[in-house]
């Protein structure tokens, strides 16, 4: 470790970088830093993940094992569950979950526990960066006091004085912008937002990230950086809620909302297409708006757009289940006792990620209503026990003409490109399509119910 690290140190080569949390955010970040020549240690409490990484294996579909193996064999990357090794790091990046609790309020226990794990190992002049999405003020109000308990100080200073304040360690916030399955924009192509607790912290983080991304965008504070990420995802949440509401209206009016959206998207200015679905999924958009609405109450402010969008998006799985019930009723069947095949449990197509997937809610609601429900997903041979859901012994069924034909209804919840939709429509008795996945199928359209 360097004896003294000025902010400029972090723009240099051959640093020791620790990444806490080796999931969808932390692992790509670790490999990217290894790509440019830094030595990286991934820290995770899950020993199974640690063992797989050290063996050069991948547990995330879009991250190739050969990339992990390359850096493990080249001594640029390894994983550990021993947090005492944080002492040897020049920089430590926190990439842990920030879910909601049962009351849909922020659960910062992962961030808090991680800060407590760093605190006894914190060294002078280390750079600590929080990447986990959270409400404005988390870095200042939660992480900083925990880190300072050992006696080292990182004074809050927005830089208005025009000079650096003395700081014992550096602390910044830089929100992750990972989009699993996006082949156009990977980590290296996505600009990085950086906000420091003080100007020196901001410069340190900027120097580090400038080595792995195309552009670094500085903001005035950690609070501003935290707000940027929430604004990005709330923008999507609100617009998706709007098209989900318009979809329901269009169904009543006998209009094809997909045709309307695609036609509106031909306008070269003033319009951005968003598409409806069975509900929101992923680790950000279903969660982040509630972080801000919760924090807003501290300022006696009601975030009405956010609350309304949340209500609409939360209701979408119920709307889909209602559509399934109506479609079955028209065929003299009820949900109770009907055999239903759910296609897709990932939260979006072509990814092995089911965090907050609306398919899980659909499974729960249809099971509660007495349906005999199975699922198929090429990325999930079985559904593990999850934070809010548990479907014991539920495994993906193999698709065949006879299998598909044996169900009273096929519900398309995730539009994986690997599905043969013409064959599915040909063999199924009834299809409820929540993703417009069957739009190009010409034969058998009388079987398809859009929802």
LUMKE-96848 format. One line per 2 residues: number of its first residue (from 1); their letters; for each residue x, y, z of C-alpha. Coordinates in nm, 4 decimals. Layout:
N
NUM	A	X Y Z | ...
END
This chain:
451
1	XX	0.0000 0.0000 0.0000 | 0.1157 0.3518 -0.0741
3	XX	0.2342 0.5470 0.2272 | 0.0364 0.8506 0.1197
5	XX	-0.2321 0.8805 -0.1423 | -0.3236 1.2205 -0.2784
7	XX	-0.6336 1.2373 -0.5025 | -0.4074 1.2142 -0.8076
9	XX	-0.2848 0.8722 -0.6895 | -0.6160 0.7142 -0.7902
11	XX	-0.5624 0.8086 -1.1550 | -0.2545 0.5843 -1.1569
13	XX	-0.1978 0.2214 -1.2450 | -0.1595 -0.1026 -1.0519
15	XX	-0.3895 -0.0209 -0.7618 | -0.5380 -0.2698 -0.5193
17	XX	-0.9158 -0.2393 -0.5520 | -1.1726 -0.4166 -0.3359
19	XX	-1.5277 -0.4732 -0.4609 | -1.7803 -0.5652 -0.1908
21	XX	-2.0666 -0.7636 -0.3425 | -1.9935 -0.9929 -0.6387
23	XX	-2.3335 -0.9779 -0.8056 | -2.4734 -0.8225 -1.1224
25	XX	-2.3080 -0.4887 -1.0388 | -1.9932 -0.5777 -0.8491
27	XX	-1.8615 -0.8620 -1.0649 | -1.8629 -0.6731 -1.3997
29	XX	-1.7005 -0.3787 -1.2214 | -1.4285 -0.5994 -1.0757
31	XX	-1.3506 -0.7536 -1.4135 | -1.3414 -0.4126 -1.5809
33	XX	-1.0822 -0.2834 -1.3323 | -0.8809 -0.6010 -1.3885
35	XX	-0.9046 -0.5402 -1.7659 | -0.7097 -0.2146 -1.7293
37	XX	-0.4410 -0.3698 -1.5121 | -0.5474 -0.3216 -1.1497
39	XX	-0.5384 -0.6000 -0.8916 | -0.8896 -0.6657 -0.7699
41	XX	-1.0335 -0.8630 -0.4806 | -1.4033 -0.9392 -0.4758
43	XX	-1.5503 -0.9597 -0.1250 | -1.8682 -1.1597 -0.0672
45	XX	-2.0312 -1.3378 0.2261 | -2.1570 -1.6147 -0.0027
47	XX	-1.8790 -1.8734 0.0092 | -2.0288 -2.0589 -0.2863
49	XX	-1.9789 -1.7509 -0.5054 | -1.6277 -1.7024 -0.3716
51	XX	-1.5322 -2.0621 -0.4510 | -1.6789 -2.0461 -0.8016
53	XX	-1.4978 -1.7218 -0.8830 | -1.1635 -1.8531 -0.7610
55	XX	-1.2199 -2.1615 -0.9778 | -1.2788 -1.9367 -1.2789
57	XX	-1.6499 -2.0138 -1.2984 | -1.9384 -1.7776 -1.3702
59	XX	-2.2838 -1.7790 -1.2114 | -2.4169 -1.4874 -1.4193
61	XX	-2.5239 -1.5778 -1.7726 | -2.3927 -1.2681 -1.9548
63	XX	-2.0503 -1.2806 -1.7849 | -1.8331 -1.5422 -1.9592
65	XX	-1.6354 -1.7807 -1.7433 | -1.3279 -1.7409 -1.9635
67	XX	-1.3101 -1.3722 -1.8693 | -1.3080 -1.4619 -1.4989
69	XX	-1.0594 -1.7424 -1.5576 | -0.8277 -1.5114 -1.7508
71	XX	-0.7967 -1.2665 -1.4613 | -0.7795 -1.5356 -1.1923
73	XX	-0.4945 -1.7083 -1.3727 | -0.3256 -1.3734 -1.4407
75	XX	-0.3372 -1.2893 -1.0683 | -0.5467 -0.9798 -1.1408
77	XX	-0.8603 -1.1038 -0.9685 | -0.9588 -1.3276 -0.6812
79	XX	-1.2459 -1.3489 -0.4346 | -1.2647 -1.3832 -0.0584
81	XX	-1.5022 -1.3745 0.2367 | -1.2240 -1.2463 0.4656
83	XX	-1.3006 -0.8786 0.5165 | -0.9760 -0.8168 0.7056
85	XX	-0.8116 -0.8056 0.3629 | -0.9809 -0.4683 0.3115
87	XX	-0.6833 -0.3218 0.4974 | -0.4637 -0.3813 0.1956
89	XX	-0.6893 -0.2041 -0.0543 | -0.6249 0.1393 -0.2035
91	XX	-0.9928 0.1749 -0.2935 | -1.3046 -0.0091 -0.1739
93	XX	-1.6289 -0.0034 -0.3756 | -1.9602 -0.1016 -0.2152
95	XX	-2.1993 -0.2848 -0.4501 | -2.4570 -0.4421 -0.2194
97	XX	-2.8381 -0.4668 -0.2481 | -3.0733 -0.1914 -0.1321
99	XX	-3.4152 -0.3609 -0.1331 | -3.7451 -0.2596 0.0211
101	XX	-3.8783 -0.4151 0.3388 | -4.2277 -0.5590 0.3849
103	XX	-4.3680 -0.2059 0.4331 | -4.2065 -0.0886 0.1075
105	XX	-3.9620 0.1249 0.3003 | -3.5832 0.1359 0.2362
107	XX	-3.3871 -0.1565 0.3765 | -3.0317 -0.0259 0.4151
109	XX	-2.9142 -0.3131 0.6327 | -2.6738 -0.4374 0.3629
111	XX	-2.5146 -0.0940 0.3265 | -2.5002 -0.0416 0.7014
113	XX	-2.3467 -0.3831 0.7698 | -2.0938 -0.3314 0.4918
115	XX	-1.9887 0.0046 0.6342 | -1.9487 -0.1628 0.9745
117	XX	-1.7288 -0.4292 0.8126 | -1.5105 -0.1637 0.6492
119	XX	-1.4781 0.0602 0.9579 | -1.2321 -0.1512 1.1634
121	XX	-1.0224 -0.2065 0.8510 | -1.0281 0.1519 0.7228
123	XX	-0.6825 0.2929 0.6463 | -0.5634 0.6498 0.6074
125	XX	-0.6007 0.7823 0.2508 | -0.8209 0.4940 0.1363
127	XX	-1.0962 0.5743 -0.1122 | -1.4427 0.4358 -0.0272
129	XX	-1.7182 0.4583 -0.2882 | -2.0825 0.3604 -0.2436
131	XX	-2.2429 0.2428 -0.5683 | -2.5680 0.0988 -0.4293
133	XX	-2.8782 0.2939 -0.5282 | -3.0243 0.4838 -0.2352
135	XX	-3.1922 0.8063 -0.1222 | -3.0092 1.1425 -0.1112
137	XX	-2.8176 1.1698 0.2136 | -2.7275 0.8044 0.2673
139	XX	-2.3530 0.8481 0.2147 | -2.3405 1.1506 0.4463
141	XX	-2.5902 1.0414 0.7097 | -2.5333 0.6653 0.7320
143	XX	-2.2013 0.5576 0.5812 | -1.9807 0.8498 0.6877
145	XX	-2.0567 0.8390 1.0639 | -1.9903 0.4639 1.0734
147	XX	-1.6560 0.5012 0.8965 | -1.5502 0.7886 1.1223
149	XX	-1.6031 0.5924 1.4436 | -1.2415 0.4737 1.4337
151	XX	-1.1098 0.8290 1.4535 | -1.0298 0.9045 1.0897
153	XX	-1.2208 1.2018 0.9462 | -1.3634 1.2924 0.6065
155	XX	-1.5146 1.6440 0.6431 | -1.8215 1.7319 0.4375
157	XX	-1.7393 2.0223 0.2069 | -1.9214 2.1135 -0.1137
159	XX	-1.6177 2.3035 -0.2367 | -1.7639 2.6522 -0.2022
161	XX	-1.4541 2.7657 -0.0115 | -1.2414 2.7071 -0.3193
163	XX	-0.9807 2.5046 -0.1313 | -0.9430 2.1498 -0.0119
165	XX	-1.0191 2.0612 0.3463 | -0.7884 1.8198 0.5277
167	XX	-0.9268 1.4685 0.4948 | -0.8002 1.1413 0.6424
169	XX	-0.9793 0.9238 0.3878 | -1.1849 0.9793 0.0742
171	XX	-1.5555 0.9033 0.0415 | -1.7755 0.9310 -0.2676
173	XX	-2.0964 0.8090 -0.4257 | -2.1100 0.6860 -0.7850
175	XX	-2.4341 0.5120 -0.8829 | -2.4193 0.1894 -1.0797
177	XX	-2.5783 0.2038 -1.4240 | -2.5609 -0.1632 -1.5125
179	XX	-2.8220 -0.2892 -1.7609 | -2.8030 -0.6701 -1.7858
181	XX	-2.8594 -0.7938 -2.1380 | -2.7898 -0.4577 -2.3045
183	XX	-2.5511 -0.5380 -2.5910 | -2.5205 -0.1767 -2.7070
185	XX	-2.4100 -0.0157 -2.3823 | -2.1751 -0.2045 -2.1528
187	XX	-2.0025 -0.0732 -1.8443 | -1.7181 0.0864 -2.0432
189	XX	-1.9558 0.2861 -2.2660 | -2.1832 0.4266 -1.9934
191	XX	-2.0808 0.7635 -1.8416 | -2.0131 0.7511 -1.4670
193	XX	-2.1680 1.0015 -1.2257 | -1.9367 1.0896 -0.9343
195	XX	-2.0044 1.2995 -0.6254 | -1.7593 1.3349 -0.3382
197	XX	-1.8092 1.4161 0.0278 | -1.5513 1.6873 -0.0382
199	XX	-1.3638 1.8040 -0.3514 | -1.0608 1.5840 -0.2837
201	XX	-1.2856 1.2783 -0.2552 | -1.4558 1.3686 -0.5807
203	XX	-1.1252 1.4044 -0.7650 | -0.9981 1.0752 -0.6259
205	XX	-1.3080 0.8873 -0.7441 | -1.3047 1.0608 -1.0825
207	XX	-0.9425 0.9634 -1.1416 | -1.0183 0.6020 -1.0633
209	XX	-1.3319 0.5689 -1.2760 | -1.1845 0.7609 -1.5716
211	XX	-0.9676 0.4550 -1.6343 | -1.2606 0.2218 -1.7009
213	XX	-1.5421 0.4299 -1.8570 | -1.5723 0.6565 -2.1592
215	XX	-1.6722 0.9624 -1.9587 | -1.6884 1.0715 -1.5954
217	XX	-1.9523 1.3303 -1.4995 | -1.8766 1.5148 -1.1731
219	XX	-2.1579 1.6550 -0.9590 | -2.1368 1.8833 -0.6583
221	XX	-2.2008 1.6332 -0.3787 | -2.2850 1.2767 -0.2859
223	XX	-2.6460 1.3870 -0.2360 | -2.6648 1.5158 -0.5937
225	XX	-2.5164 1.1903 -0.7263 | -2.7678 0.9874 -0.5235
227	XX	-3.0508 1.1981 -0.6638 | -2.9296 1.1530 -1.0218
229	XX	-2.9741 0.7758 -1.0073 | -3.3186 0.8028 -0.8524
231	XX	-3.4275 1.0568 -1.1130 | -3.3160 0.8273 -1.3968
233	XX	-3.5219 0.5358 -1.2716 | -3.8224 0.7377 -1.1547
235	XX	-3.8372 0.8854 -1.5059 | -3.8715 0.5316 -1.6421
237	XX	-4.1136 0.4237 -1.3698 | -4.3527 0.7138 -1.4320
239	XX	-4.3490 0.6725 -1.8093 | -4.3988 0.2962 -1.7899
241	XX	-4.6932 0.3565 -1.5569 | -4.8401 0.5950 -1.8131
243	XX	-4.8250 0.3405 -2.0957 | -4.9532 0.0657 -1.8654
245	XX	-5.2570 0.2814 -1.7931 | -5.3009 0.3685 -2.1603
247	XX	-5.2748 -0.0008 -2.2468 | -5.5724 -0.0797 -2.0259
249	XX	-5.7713 0.2064 -2.1782 | -5.6742 0.0990 -2.5309
251	XX	-5.7962 -0.2552 -2.4638 | -6.1375 -0.1187 -2.3665
253	XX	-6.1413 0.1045 -2.6740 | -6.0424 -0.1774 -2.9078
255	XX	-5.7084 -0.0150 -2.9945 | -5.3651 -0.1742 -3.0278
257	XX	-5.1427 0.0196 -2.7857 | -4.8292 -0.1275 -2.9484
259	XX	-4.9306 0.0118 -3.2870 | -4.9990 0.3483 -3.1265
261	XX	-4.6608 0.3596 -2.9491 | -4.4621 0.2504 -3.2552
263	XX	-4.6400 0.5067 -3.4712 | -4.5843 0.7858 -3.2184
265	XX	-4.2155 0.6914 -3.2051 | -4.1750 0.7975 -3.5684
267	XX	-4.1871 1.1578 -3.4479 | -3.8230 1.2738 -3.4518
269	XX	-3.8583 1.5023 -3.1500 | -4.0540 1.5345 -2.8269
271	XX	-4.1400 1.1655 -2.7843 | -3.9603 0.8646 -2.6355
273	XX	-4.1224 0.5215 -2.6599 | -4.1946 0.3206 -2.3438
275	XX	-4.3681 -0.0156 -2.3539 | -4.6275 -0.1775 -2.1270
277	XX	-4.5944 -0.5128 -1.9579 | -4.7174 -0.7332 -1.6721
279	XX	-4.5456 -0.5184 -1.4088 | -4.2052 -0.3789 -1.3216
281	XX	-3.9027 -0.5946 -1.2532 | -3.5322 -0.5658 -1.1878
283	XX	-3.3294 -0.4323 -0.9002 | -3.3883 -0.0607 -0.9674
285	XX	-3.7100 0.0626 -1.1256 | -3.9582 -0.1171 -0.8940
287	XX	-3.7581 -0.0112 -0.5857 | -3.5902 0.3259 -0.6367
289	XX	-3.9016 0.5484 -0.6493 | -3.9984 0.4365 -0.2997
291	XX	-3.6578 0.5403 -0.1672 | -3.7243 0.8983 -0.2728
293	XX	-4.0891 0.9077 -0.1665 | -3.9837 0.7768 0.1769
295	XX	-3.7119 1.0409 0.2101 | -3.9459 1.3150 0.0860
297	XX	-4.1665 1.2694 0.3929 | -3.8787 1.4019 0.6024
299	XX	-3.9293 1.7329 0.4177 | -4.3118 1.7338 0.4487
301	XX	-4.3372 1.6707 0.0753 | -4.5756 1.4332 -0.0993
303	XX	-4.4377 1.2798 -0.4195 | -4.7724 1.2339 -0.5902
305	XX	-4.6452 1.1324 -0.9339 | -4.4226 0.8672 -0.7794
307	XX	-4.6996 0.7296 -0.5611 | -4.9478 0.7176 -0.8489
309	XX	-4.6974 0.5497 -1.0811 | -4.6203 0.2956 -0.8102
311	XX	-4.9900 0.2162 -0.7671 | -5.0433 0.1613 -1.1400
313	XX	-4.7345 -0.0558 -1.1867 | -4.8065 -0.2584 -0.8729
315	XX	-5.1557 -0.3339 -1.0046 | -5.0367 -0.4702 -1.3391
317	XX	-4.9961 -0.8362 -1.2280 | -5.3528 -0.8223 -1.0928
319	XX	-5.4681 -0.6877 -1.4301 | -5.2952 -0.9784 -1.6064
321	XX	-5.4528 -1.2348 -1.3742 | -5.7927 -1.0767 -1.4382
323	XX	-5.7299 -1.1065 -1.8129 | -5.6437 -1.4757 -1.7701
325	XX	-5.9659 -1.5279 -1.5722 | -6.1774 -1.3536 -1.8374
327	XX	-6.0147 -1.5492 -2.1206 | -6.0772 -1.8788 -1.9415
329	XX	-6.4361 -1.7823 -1.8551 | -6.5080 -1.7243 -2.2235
331	XX	-6.4091 -2.0877 -2.2737 | -6.6344 -2.2106 -1.9896
333	XX	-6.3430 -2.2529 -1.7491 | -6.2362 -2.0878 -1.4234
335	XX	-5.8887 -2.0139 -1.2976 | -5.9420 -2.2633 -1.0164
337	XX	-5.8483 -2.6044 -1.1433 | -5.7193 -2.4832 -1.4803
339	XX	-5.3750 -2.5872 -1.5983 | -5.1694 -2.2778 -1.6783
341	XX	-4.8194 -2.2586 -1.8228 | -4.6258 -1.9398 -1.7433
343	XX	-4.3557 -1.8574 -1.9979 | -4.0665 -1.6685 -1.8408
345	XX	-3.9793 -1.5887 -1.4803 | -3.6869 -1.3533 -1.5559
347	XX	-3.7788 -0.9878 -1.5113 | -3.6928 -0.9122 -1.8755
349	XX	-3.6060 -1.1116 -2.1820 | -3.2765 -1.2903 -2.2331
351	XX	-3.1336 -1.2363 -1.8823 | -3.0853 -1.4749 -1.5906
353	XX	-3.2165 -1.2232 -1.3380 | -3.5501 -1.2602 -1.1579
355	XX	-3.5123 -0.9835 -0.9001 | -3.8538 -0.8210 -0.8441
357	XX	-3.9862 -1.0058 -1.1494 | -4.3620 -0.9603 -1.2016
359	XX	-4.3723 -1.3276 -1.3013 | -4.3197 -1.4212 -0.9384
361	XX	-4.6260 -1.2209 -0.8387 | -4.8208 -1.3851 -1.1210
363	XX	-4.7183 -1.7286 -0.9925 | -4.8304 -1.6351 -0.6429
365	XX	-5.1653 -1.4841 -0.7467 | -5.2584 -1.7678 -0.9811
367	XX	-5.1597 -2.0294 -0.7228 | -5.3708 -1.8542 -0.4589
369	XX	-5.6665 -1.8619 -0.6995 | -5.6390 -2.2363 -0.7392
371	XX	-5.4634 -2.2641 -1.0733 | -5.2463 -2.5676 -1.1452
373	XX	-4.9519 -2.3650 -1.2669 | -4.6168 -2.4605 -1.4139
375	XX	-4.3505 -2.2455 -1.5720 | -4.0778 -2.2586 -1.8327
377	XX	-3.7697 -2.0400 -1.8453 | -3.4481 -2.1358 -2.0251
379	XX	-3.2448 -1.9366 -1.7723 | -3.3986 -2.0818 -1.4555
381	XX	-3.4249 -2.4609 -1.4250 | -3.5743 -2.4034 -1.0803
383	XX	-3.6895 -2.1111 -0.8677 | -3.4820 -2.0739 -0.5516
385	XX	-3.6225 -1.9468 -0.2251 | -3.6358 -1.5695 -0.2547
387	XX	-3.6754 -1.2747 -0.0220 | -4.0531 -1.2475 -0.0666
389	XX	-4.1412 -1.5684 -0.2517 | -4.1016 -1.9398 -0.1990
391	XX	-4.2182 -2.1962 -0.4554 | -4.0752 -2.5264 -0.3259
393	XX	-4.0075 -2.7967 -0.5843 | -4.1111 -2.5689 -0.8694
395	XX	-3.9001 -2.6562 -1.1747 | -3.9054 -2.5453 -1.5361
397	XX	-4.0976 -2.7861 -1.7587 | -3.9613 -2.8822 -2.0994
399	XX	-4.1518 -2.7421 -2.3959 | -4.2936 -2.9788 -2.6581
401	XX	-4.6055 -2.9703 -2.8751 | -4.7774 -3.2227 -2.6470
403	XX	-4.6784 -3.0371 -2.3314 | -4.7997 -2.7005 -2.4580
405	XX	-5.1262 -2.8520 -2.5798 | -5.1939 -3.0048 -2.2376
407	XX	-5.2455 -2.6646 -2.0719 | -5.5706 -2.4724 -2.0664
409	XX	-5.3806 -2.1450 -2.0996 | -5.0273 -2.0324 -2.1848
411	XX	-4.9394 -1.6996 -2.0220 | -4.6470 -1.5122 -2.1802
413	XX	-4.4853 -1.3069 -1.9043 | -4.1287 -1.2734 -2.0378
415	XX	-4.0639 -1.2559 -2.4115 | -3.7371 -1.4494 -2.4395
417	XX	-3.6135 -1.4528 -2.7983 | -3.5414 -1.8265 -2.7728
419	XX	-3.9131 -1.9065 -2.7674 | -4.0666 -2.0270 -3.0940
421	XX	-4.3845 -1.8203 -3.0802 | -4.5323 -1.9622 -3.4004
423	XX	-4.5042 -2.3133 -3.2544 | -4.6426 -2.1988 -2.9199
425	XX	-4.9465 -2.0392 -3.0862 | -4.9944 -2.3433 -3.3105
427	XX	-4.9910 -2.5916 -3.0215 | -5.1600 -2.3945 -2.7418
429	XX	-5.5335 -2.3897 -2.6764 | -5.5233 -2.0313 -2.5459
431	XX	-5.2487 -1.7684 -2.5161 | -5.2620 -1.4619 -2.2922
433	XX	-4.9825 -1.2376 -2.4177 | -4.8699 -0.9622 -2.1795
435	XX	-4.5614 -0.8675 -2.3868 | -4.6940 -0.8534 -2.7444
437	XX	-4.4498 -1.1368 -2.8118 | -4.6807 -1.2982 -3.0694
439	XX	-4.7202 -0.9860 -3.2822 | -4.5507 -1.1435 -3.5872
441	XX	-4.7480 -1.4698 -3.5727 | -5.0032 -1.4803 -3.8535
443	XX	-5.1824 -1.8121 -3.7963 | -5.3977 -1.8848 -3.4925
445	XX	-5.4522 -1.5271 -3.3870 | -5.8014 -1.6150 -3.2642
447	XX	-5.6316 -1.7964 -2.9751 | -5.4322 -1.4900 -2.8623
449	XX	-5.5643 -1.2582 -2.5921 | -5.3581 -0.9377 -2.5487
451	X	-5.3395 -0.7976 -2.1997
END
